[in-house]
Amino acid sequence: MIHEGLPTQLPDIDPDETQDWLDSFDSMLDERGRERARYVMLRLLERARETQVGVPALRSTDYINTIPPEREPWFPGDYEVEQRIRAFLRWNAAVMVSSANRKGLEVGGHIATYQSSASLYEVGFNHFFRGKDAPGGGDQVYIQGHASPGIYARAFLEGRLSEQQLYRFRQEVQHGPNAGLSSYPHPRLMPEFWEFPTVSMGLTALNSIYQARFNRYLHNRGIKDTTEQRVFAFLGDGEMAEPESLGAIRVAAREELDNLTWVVNCNLQQLDGPVTGNGKIIQELEANFRGAGWNVIKVIWGQGWDALLARDVDGVLVNKMNTTPDGDFQTYSVEDGAYVRENFFGPDPRLRRMAEHMSDSQIQKLPRGGHDYRKVYAAFDAATKHVGQPTVILAKTVKGWTIDSLEGKNATHQMKKLTQDDLKRFRDRLYLPISDRDLERSYEETGAAPFFHPGANSPEIEYMMQRREALGGSVPRRIVRAKPLTLPGDKMYTELTKGGGKHAVATTMACVRLLKDWMKDPEIGKRIVPIAPDEYRTFGMDSMFPSAKVYNPGGQQYESVDRKLLLAYKESTSGQMLHEGISEAGAMASATAAGSAYATHGEHMIPFYIFYSMFGFQRTGDSIWAMADQLSRGFLIGATAGRTTLTGEGLQHADGHSPLLAASNPAIVHYDPAFAYEIGHIMRSGLERMYGEGGADGTGENVIFYITVYNEPVEQPAQPDDVDVEGILRGLHKVSTGSGDEGPRVQLMASGVGFPWIKEAARLLAEEWGVQADTWSVTSWNELARDAVGAEDHNLLHPDEAPRVPYVTDKLEGANGPFVAVSDYMAAVPLQIARWVPGDYCVLGADGFGFADTRPAARRFFNIDAQSVVVRALQALADAGEIDPALVTKAFHQYRIDDPTAVADVKQEGAGA
């Protein structure tokens, strides 16, 4: 037990003297008051540090175990059986990676991480991690990415994976579907096995916090009882340097997430060397977590140290532990006992006497706490019983432990091969019944060592299976139990088909309007999870505050400053809206948790995360990749999109490229709609594909809809009677046809907020230049390009079939005149479809950095406004020999498209965010 950072493990060698000091302090407190007592205490601490007494800061404790021996619980397992199981797992995990690096294959892998953390995992697997069949649905366990071989090794012993699959580690396609194993925890690659992707370091920490929070959200909203579920996350001490690792720990403490336990494997090494050789990473992390309000449990020393600490009556051993840097501890892990005796115990005669009864071998084998089953069990037991705070277990280990050739070395992370001699020594240390002859024969036949399985009826396997059965089945395991939702019908989308009438309406407002209607639906309404990073008012969603309310597990314990207003800010324990503050990373983590609830909880939830588009894929693209890997579903709404719609905000708010970033993610379905009625069809399609009976198995597609919308009010036409719904959903539909039948003609294409530019350009071309223009709304450049690439791939792999024609080619076939494309993004966005457009194709784009000015000025600067479209269209016609090139020069000078000052007097509407 630790009280405010002070240890209680050291014995009081003079209780009377101690009481005298306490009495003196009490007397000063009574006579002089708290301020004087506080001043004197601070001066004493200052003097203690000046004289190097080594009193720890109140935010940290001595470098010893948090739980003293006398408070350790009884270990309920069969220690010897579990030790043998652990040996089997260590061997199979190491052989798997070494085998994957045999000559002629060499696909990499990591051995050392699991070897250091095997005890940490096995205590969890045998005693704490509840499977999917446990009451409440089981726990969510985030496995450290580099430890995946050990998890596969356990699945092999459980009969979930075959020996052949282990030999095919990191070989996912060459042997056929599902014949190999992914390198890391990837749910998208192994959707029935892995549940959480974790190898993008730092995201495990962030996502596990918001998963635990989302569990509480589901419970508080009455959707699912999650009180029996815990979230465990395994992390590395080097990984804690990632900003995302510690960036949200205050959220977990603030919301009292005692359903969350982190296990940080502190093997003191990162990829190429010590985490903090001159310091003490465990002490540093303890200070961070204690300061943020977490419960911290340190597991530093194994049982072999207990007797030594009990003899430390004057604290000299604890002081030595406190002052020895991690770099030295790493060195001690690879040196022999004589070296440790000389350099750790030797300098102080009191320390040397303390260890004089021990042989060098005994000193060398003094264990670290993270390898001690009883110490680790005590930590897990305390963590799962702790109330009111999240818990972090800081467990000290040795990287590559039990493998002599790897143990504790700086290069351990990059060492992927074990020689036969290495393996023989490893086998001997694990006491495995594998003969030299069997090992050598395996090398001759397969190029690798043999895996070990004691047999399905062995005591170890029976014990392992009994423990997992008692805890609710195997972990990790991913199961989809959610059923398709009953989705709203045509009536839900009627309003968006009517257009805006005389009023200009921003597509952001149209999108939010439909969201509000969805939330009123009796079937899907409660499953909507609105998410925003401190910008609900910006997106016109403040009207939802009084009814939906902002989620806060503590409710609203204050009177809101705007409580008298109609749209007052309101928080509630059962609130529906997730208000993440200024944290796009946190918002993405919430979207991921909500979007995967159909698998983690058997409940479909529909995340609707709305954000400044510039702060989506650019800022949190890695999180979006993890969301896709986790097979999450939902809506990402990139509002205030485009490079010129929010130009008053300047460069960092000017998104000219998010569609390209979205295009790089195979799970993202991106749309850039121009009209409200397009939004209705697109969002309806998203619901049907993700939450209806879409997908190969009829349980929904594992895709994410990214929709870019704009804050600029524009004219919203009513949906035409002959609306081309297929075209809208596939990426392209015709909006208007030039009225004239004679003279030159062009095809104008635009997406999103760019459509009004081509509409005006078509008018100018007809009235001032005698050129007719057809207009096309491109709802998705990305989907058109993806379809075209897919058609080419199909044709490559099916040469005996009739060639598949890309949709964009088929749709534009027969259109007369050159094609001119424009959007509020860089030219590379519409250029995605260039090779498949059946005719001369030219594009205009907002390339370069954004800046602050009016929209007309910005669009003239980038040459994407209506007048620039006119000049580009005339130039295309001149290049085709259909008009006199002099007309291009005339138009250029007439419109002054090279001069932003020409539009200095043009007013704009709705310029704010």
N, C-alpha and C positions, 0 to 999 in steps of 0.2 A: 504494500500500500504506500502511496506517495502523497504527502500533504504539502501542497504549494511548492513543490520542487525540492523538498528536503527528504533525505532518505531515513527510513526507520529500521534498516537492516543492521546498522552498526550497533554493537552493544554499548550501554552506558556504563563505563568503567568506574565512575564516581558519581552516583546518583545524588549524594548530598551536595556536592559542588554544583551540579546542574540545577538543583532546586534553589540554591543560593542565588544563582544568576536569574532564574525565573522570578524569584521573590523580589529581587532588586528591580527588575523591569516592571513588575506589577506596582511596586511602590512609586516609581517614577511616573507611571501612567496615572496613578491616583492623584499624586501631588502636583504634577506639572501639566497633565493633559495629553491628548493624542498627538497634537502637533509637535510637542517637544519629544515625545517618545519616537515619533516617526523620524525626526531629525537625527536623533542619536543612533537609531538603527541604521539609517543610511550611512552615517559616518563610520559605524562599525564595519559595515559591508565594504565601504571604501578602503578602510585601513586593512581589512582582511585581504583585499586584492593587492594593495600596495606591498604587503608582506608575503605575498604569494602563498597564502593559506589554502587557496583553491576552493573557496566557497562557491558552489555553482550559482548561476543566475537563477532567479525564481522561475524562469520559464523553462529551465532544464533541471535534470536530476543527475546524480552521480552515474558513472559509467558502469552500472551494475543492473541486474535484472529488476524489473519493476515488481515482480511477484517473488517474495522471498520463499525459501524452501518450505518453511513451516506453514505457508498458506497455499501451497500447491495442492490441487485436488487429487484424489485417488485416480490413477490412470485405469480406465475401465477395459482397455483392450488386452489382447494377448501380445505382449511386447515382443517375444521371440518370433512368433508367426509374422507379425507385421514387419519385423526387421528382415526376415527372409523374403517377404514380398517385395520390400523395398530393394533388396539386392537384385531380384529378378528384373525389376523395372529399370534399375540403373544399367544393368547389362544390356537389355534389349534396346533401350533408348540410345546408348552409345554405339552399339552394333549397327543400328538402323542408319545413323548418320555416317559412320565409317564406311558402311556398305554403299551408301549413296555416293561416296567419293572414290570408289574403286576405279582402277584404270579403265579408260574408255567411257566412263559415265561422268563422274566428277561434277555433281550438281549442287554441291555445297550442303550447308546445314550447320547446326549449332549443338555442341555436346555439353559444354560447361555449365550453361545456365540451369538446365534441369538437374544436373548432378549437385549443384549447390542448393537447390530448392526442393529436392525430392521429399524430405521429411515434412516440409511445410505443406506440400500438396497431400501427402498420404495421411497426415492427421486429419485434414479436411475430408478426404474421400472416405476414410474409415469411420469417422465420428460426427461430422458436422454437415457436409454438403447434402441437402435434401434433393432428391430427384423429382421428376415430373409427376410421379404417382403419389408423392407425399401429400398430406392434407394441405390445402391452400395452393397447390400447384408447384411447389418446390422453389429452390433458391436459384438465383442468377449468379453464375460464377464466371468471372473474366479471367481467362488463363493468359499468363504472360506469353507473348508470341514466340520467343525463342525457346520456350519450354515445351513446345508441341511434341517433340519426340517422346517425352516421358508420358504424355497423355495418350499418345498412340500405343505405347508399350502397355499401358494399363488396359486399354480397350482390347488389345490382343489377348491378354490373359483372361479377360472377361468373355472372350469369344465373339466380340463385336467386329474385330478385324482379323484377317487371315495373315499367316506368315508371308504369303506371296505379296500382300499389300504392303507389309513392312519393307520388303525388299524393293518395292516400287515407290518408296518415299521420294517426293519431288519429281515424279514421273507421271503426269496426270493425263496425257493423251496418247502416248506412243503404244500403250498396251490396251487401249480401248477405253470406253466410258466406265468410270467408277472403279477402275482397276488399280489406280495408284492413290497416293495421298498428297494433299496440298502441303506446301512448306510450312504454313502458319495457320492459325485459326481463321478460316475463310468460310463463312456460312454460304456464300454464293457458290463456292466450289464444292462444298460438302454440306448441303442444306439439311441433311438429317442428323448430322453429327455436331458441327460447331454452331454455337448460338451467337457469339459476339466476336467480331474482328478486333484484334488487339495489337497487331504488330506495328501500327503507326504510333510511335511512342508518344505518350502524353495524353492521347485520346482515351485510353482506358480509364485513366483517373477521372477525366472530365465526364465521360459518358456514364461511368458507374455512379457518380454522384447524382446525375440527373435521372438515371434509371431508378435509384432508390427514392428519389423525390417523386418521380412519376408513379411509383408504386403507392405512395401515400396519397397522391392526387386521385388515383383510381378508387382508393378506399374512401377518402373523404367525400368524393362525389357519389358514392353509393353504387359504383359500377362493378366493383369486385372487392371481396374481402382479401386483403393482402397482408394481414397481420402475421401470418405464418411464414412469410417469405423474407429472406435476407439477400442482400447483395454482397458478394465477396469479390474483391479485385486484387490480383497479384501484380505487383510492380517491382521494378528494379531500382536500386538506389541511384544508379547513373541516370535512369529515366526521369528521376525527380527534378533534373535540371531543365526539362522541357517546361516552358511557361504554362502549358495547359495542365501539367501535373498538379501544380499548387494553386493555379489561378482561381479555382472555384471552391477551395476547401472551406472558406467562410460561409458559403451557401449551405453546405452540409451541417455545419455547426449551428448556424442561425435557425435552420429548420429542424434541428434536433433529430437528425436522421440516425437513430440508434439501430436502424435496420441495415446499416452499412458498415462493413469491416474491410479495411485495406490491410494487405500483408505485403510489406516492403522487404524484399530480399536484399539485405545489405551485405553483399559479398565484397564490398569495398572497391570493386573494379567496374569500370565502364568498358568500352570496347577496346581501347588501346593502352589503358593504364589505370592508375588509381583514380577513384572518384574525387577524392580530396586528400592527397597524400600528406599534406602538412596539417590537416585538420582532422575533424571527427564527424563524418557524415551523419551518424546516428544522432549525435548531440545537436547538430544543426537542424536535422529534420524534426527532432523532438521539440526544439524551440519554435519552429514554424507551426507545428500542429498544436502544441499547447497554447501558443499565442492566439491561434485562430479559434480555440475552443473545443478541440478534439480530446478524447480520452486516448492517452498514449501508453502502450505497453511495450517495454523493451525486453527482448529476449537475447541477451548478449553472451552469457556464459552457460555452459552445460554443467551437469551434475558434478563433474570432476572438480570444479572450482568451489563447490559449496563448503567443503571442509576447510579450504584455505581461507575463504572469506570469514568463516566462523572464528578462525584464529586471529583475524586482523583486528585486534583490540584497540590499536592506536590509529587505524585508518590508513596505514602506509600502503597497503596493497590497493585499496580503492583510489588513493592518490596517484599511484603509479598507473592504474587503469585510466584515470582521468587525464593524465598528462602525456600518455603515449599516443603519438599520432597514427593515423590509419596506415600511412606508408610503412611504419615499423611493424604494425600488426600483420600487414600483408607479407612482409619479409619473414616474420616468425612462422607463418603458415607453411613456408617452403623450406625452412631450415630445420636442423635436428635439435634434439632436446638440449644438447650441450650449449649450442648457440643461444637458445632461449634462456637457459639458466644464467649464462654469462651476461647477456644484454638486457634481459627483462628483470630477473631477480637479482643479478649480481651487483649492480652499482650500490645498492643499499644493504648493509649487513643484516638488517631486520628482515628484509625480503628474502635474502639468501637463506637465513635460518628457517624461515617459514617453509621453504621448499627442500630443505636438506634431506628430509626423509624420503624424497621421491627420486626414482631413477631418471636418467635422461630420457628413456623411452616413455616413462609415465608423463614426464613434462611435455614431451613432443605430442602426446596423445590427449592433452587437456583439450576438451571439446568446446566448440562454439555453440551457443544456445540454439541456433537455428537448425542444428543437426540432432538435437536432443528431443526425442519424442515426448518425454514427460514435460519438459519446459514449454514446448510448442503447444502441447495439449492444454496446459494451464492457461496459456495466453488466449487460445481460441475459446476456451470455456469462459474466461473472464469477459472476453469481448462480446460473446453472444448473450451474456447475462447483464451487460451494462445498460443502463437506462438513461436516456436524455441526451446522449452525445454519440456521434460517430466514433468509431475506434480505429486506430492505426496500430498494427503490430510491426515493430521494427526488429527484424530478426537478423542477427549477425551470422554469416556463413562464410564458407570458403568456395570460391568459384572453381568448378571442376573437381569438387571434393570426391575422394576415393579413387580418382584416376591419377596415378603417380606422375605420368608424363604431362598432365595438364594442370594439376592442382596449384592454384594460386599464382600462376605465371601471367605476366602482362599480355602475352600473346595468346592466352587461352581462348579468347573469343574467336580467333581466326583459325584455331587448330581443329581440323575436321577429320583427320585420318589417324587411325591407331595401327601401329605395326603389330605383328603377331606377338612379339615380346611384350609390347604394351598391354595387349589383351590378356596375355597369360598372367602378368602381374595383377591386372585388374580382376581377373577371375579368382585368383588366389585371395585377394583382399576381400572379395565378396563371398568366398567359400562356396563357389558354385561347382556342382559335379559335372564339369565338362573336361574331358581328358585332352591332353596335348594332341593325341592322335585324331580325335574327333575335330578339334579345331583346325588342325593342319589339313585334314581331308576336306573340310568345308571350304577352306581357302583354295584348294586345288580344283574343286568342283564349281564353286560360285564366285571365287575371287573375294570372298568376304567370310567373316566369322559366322557361326551358327547362332540363331536365336535360341532362347531357352524357355521351355514351358514345362512345368513339373507334372502336368497331367490334370485333366478336369476333375478327377476324384482325389487330388492331393489335398492335404489339410489346408495348405495356403490358399488354393483356389476356392475351396469350400468356404473358408473364412471370409475371403474377399467378397464372394457372391452373397453370403449371408448378411454381411454388413451393408452392402448396397441395397439388398432387398428390404432390410429394415429401414433404410433411409429413403426409400421411394424410387429405386431404380438407378440406372447408370447416369453419370454426368461426365462430360457434357452430352446433351441430347437436345435436338430441336424437333418440336412437334407442332404442327398447325392444326388447331382444334376449332378455330373460329369458322363460323358459317357465313356464306354470302349474305349481305344485308338486303333488306327490302328498300329499294331506292325510290326517290320521288319521281313522279311522272311528268307529263308535258306541262301541266298547269304551273309547276314550279318555275318554269322558264319563260312564261308568257310576257312578263313585264320587260324583260330584256329585248324582246322582239319588237317592241313598239317604238324604239328609238327615243331620242331626247326632245323631239318636237322643236320648239324655238330655243330651247336651252342647250348650251354646250355642256357636255358632260365628259369628265376624264374617265379613261378606262379603269383607273384605280377605283373610282366610285362605283362603276358598274360591277366590278368584281366583288367589292365589299357588299354591295346591295344583294347580290346573289348569296353570299355567305350568310348574311342576316336571315334570309329566307330559309336557307338550309337549316339554320339553328332552330327554327320554329317547327321543323318537320318532326312529327311524333316518332319516327323510326330512327333517323340518323342524327337528329338534332343534338341529343346528349353526347353523341360520339365525336362531334366536332371539337377539336382542341385548338382554339385560336392562340397563336404565339407571336409576340412582337418584342423587339428589344428597345423598349422605352419610346415607341413611336406610334402608339395607337391613335392618338389625336391627329398626328400628321396624316394618317391614312383614313381619316373620317370614321374611326371606329369607337370614338368616345361615347356615342349613343348606346353602345353595348354595356357600358359600365353599370348603369342602374339595374339592368336585368340579368345579364350573364355574370357580372362581377369578376373581379380579379382574384385569382386563387392565392390564399395565404393561410397556411395551416394554423396560424394563431388568430385568424379572423382579423377584424379591424378594431383595435383597442384605443383608437384616438378619434377625435372629431375632425373630419376632413375640412380643410380650409374652404373648399367649394361646396360644402354640404347643402347650402341653400339653393344651389343651381340645379336646374333640371337634369343636367348631364354630370352630376357629381361623381367623383372618383370613389368607388366602393370596393372594399375587399371582403372576402368571405372564406371561411373554411371549406365551403363547398363551391367556391367560385370556379367558373369554367375557363376564364382567360388566363393564360400564362404570361405574365409580364416579367420579362427577364432582366429588366434594367439595361444598362449599357453593356451588353454582352452578347454579341452575335454567336460566339462560340457556345455559350450556354443555351441560347435559343436553338441552335442546331442539335445540341445534345438532347434537348426536350423533344424536338421533332423526330429524332431517331428513336427515342424511347416510345413515343406515341405511335410512330409508324410501324413499329415491330411488335406492338402489343398483341396483334392477332396470333403471333407465335409464342411470345413470352408469357402471355396471360390468357390466350384463347378468346380475346375480346378485340373486335375491330375498333380502332380509334382512328380518327381522320385528322392528322395534323394540318394546320393551315398557317404556315409561317410566312409572315409578310415583313419585308425589310427593304431598305434602300438597295437597289440591285447591285450597286458598286460594292456593297459590304456583304455580298453573298458568296458567289463563286471565287471572287478574288481573295476575300479575307478568310473564308472558311471552306475552301474547296476540298481540303483534305478531309474535313468532317463530312462533307457531302459524299465523298468516295466511301468513307466508312459506313455512312447511312445506306448507300447502295449495296455494299458488301453484306451488310446485316439484313438485306432483303426488306428493308423498311419501305413503306409506301406513304404517299401523302402529297400535299401541294406546297411548293415553294413559290412564293409570289414576289418577284423582283419588281418592286414599285419604284416610282420616280426613275424609271429606266431611261436609257438613252444618253448620248453624250451632250445633247443641247437642251434638254427639257428642264434641267435644274441648274442652269449655268450661274445663277446668283451664288450658288454654294462653291463653285470653283472646281479646280482640277480633281481633287480626291473624290468628288461626288459624281463625276462625269463618266458614266459607264458607256464605253463604246465597244466592249468586247465580251461581255458575259455570255452571249450566245456561243461564241467560239469555245469558251471554257466549258460550257454546258455540253457542247458537241463532243468533247473529249470523253465524256462519261457515258458508257453504253446504256446505263439505266435511266438516264434523264430524257424525258420527252419535253422538248421546248416548243413553246408557242409564243408568238409576238403579235397578238390580235390588234386589229385597228378599230373594230366595232363591238358594241355591247352584245349584239346578237351572236357574234363569233364567240365571245367569252362564254355565253350560255351553252353553246354546243360543245366547246372545248372542255369546260368544267364538268359538264354532264358526262362526256366521254371519259374523263378521268375517273369519276365515280364508278362508272360501269366497268372500266377496265381493271381498276384496283380493288374495288369493293363489291363488285357484282360477280358474275359467273365468267369473268375473263380468264385468260391464261390457259395453258395446256390441260390442266387438271380441273378447271372450272371453279377454282377457289380464289381467283383474282391474280392479276399480273404483278410481278415484283418490279414495278417501275415507279418513278417519281415524276410528277408533272411540275415543270418549271414554267411559269407564265410571267412574261414581262408586261407590265402595265405602266401607265404614265399619269403624271399629275397635271398635265396640260388639258384644259377643257377644249373639246373639239365637237364639231357637229356629229350627231349620232343618227344615222338614217334608220328607218324602220327596216325590219327584215323583209326582203323581197319575197313575193309569193313563190317564185321558183328557186328559192335558195339552194345552193349547191352544198349540202351538208358534207358529202363525201370530200369535196374539194377543201372545205374548211378544215376537216380533220386530217387530211393527207398533206395539207400545206399550201394549197393554191386554188383560188377561185376567181372567176371573172366578175367584176363589179359593173363595168359600163363599156359600151361600144361607141366609138366615134360615130356621129350622125351622118357624116358625108360619105358618099361612095366613091368619089373621085379624088385624085391628088395623092400626095404621099401620106403614108400612115406609119405610126410607131406604136409599140407596145410598152406601156409604162407599168412598172411593177414596184410595189412598196409594201413594207410591213409596218405595223404599229402606228406610231405617231407620224410616220412618213406619208401615210396615205393622203392626208389633206394637201401635201405638197404636189403629188402627181395629179390630184384632182384639179388644183389650180393651174398646174402646168398644162393639162389637157385643154383647159379653157383658153389659156393664152395662146397655145399652139393653133387652136382652131380660129380664134378671133383675130389674131395679129399676124399669123404666118401661114394660114391656109393648110395646116397640117392636122389630120385627124388622129386621135389617140384613143386606143382602148386601154382601160385601167384594170389592173389585177391586184388583188389583196393577197400578199404572201403571208399566210399565218405562221408558216414555219420553214425557214430556209434549211434548218437542221434536218427536219424530217424528210424534206425533198431530197437532200443530199444523201441521207441515210438509206432511203428507198432506192436511189440510183446506184449507190455502191452495192447494195444488196442484190439488185438486178444483175450487175456485172459479176458479182461473186457466183450467183446462181448459174449464169451462163457459162462461167469457167468450169463449174463442177458438173454441168449437165449439157455437154456439147451435142448430145444426140436429141435434145429437145428443142422446140421452137424458142428462139431467144426471147427473154423477158424484156419488155420495154419500160424504162423508168417512167414513173408517173408524170414527172415534169415534162419529159419529152412528148409523151402522149397528149398531155393537156395543152401544150403550146403548139402542137403540130398544126400547120395550116394558118397560124396567125401571121398577118402580113406586116412587113417592115421590121426594122431593127428593134431590139429589146433594150430598154434602159431601166436599170434597177437602182433603187435608192432605199436607204434606211437610216435610222439615227445611230448606226453603228459603223465601225470601220469597214472599209471596202471588202475585206476578207470574208465578212459574213455573207453577203449575197454572191460573192465569187465562189462559194462552195458548190453552186449548181452550174457553173459556167460551161463545163464540158458537155452537159446534157441538154442545154438550151438549143433548140433547132433553128439557129439563125445567128446573126451578128448580135453580140451581147456585150454591153458596157455597163459599168457600175459607177456610182458615186458613193462616197463614204466619208465618215467623220474620222479621218485618220489623224493621229497626233494626240497631244495632251489637251485636256479640257481647260477651261478658264472661266472667269466670272464676267458676264455681260448679259444682255438680253438675248432671248431666243432668236429673233430676226438677225441680230448681229452675228451670233455664233453660227447660224446656218449659212449666212452669206460667207463668213470666214472659211467654213469647211466646204462651201459650194455644194450644198445639199438642198437648198431651198427651191421653191417652184421655178424661179427664174434660171437658176443653174441647171435644173432638169431640162428646161426649154432649150438652153444653149447646147447641152449635151445631146439632146434628141436631134436638133438641127445638124450638129456636127456628124452624128451617126448617119443621117440621111445624105449629107454631103459626101461622106466617105463612100457611101453606096452609089453615088452618082445620081441621086434622085432630086437634089436641089443644088442651086448655085452656092458654092462656098462663101460667096460674098454675104449671103444672108446670115451665116454664122458670125462673121465679123460684125455685121450690123447689130445683131442681137446682143453680142458681147458688150459692145459699147453702149447700147441702149439701156441694158439692165445693170451695167457696171458690176458684174458678178465678182470682180477681183477687188472690190472696194467695200468693206463693211461700213464705212461712213455713209454709204448711199442709203442705208436703212436706219440711220440714227434716229429718225423721227417716227419710226413705225412702232406703234404701241403694242403691248402684249397683255394677255389676260391670264390671271392665275399664276403669277410667276413664283410664288412662294412654294415651299416644300409641302 
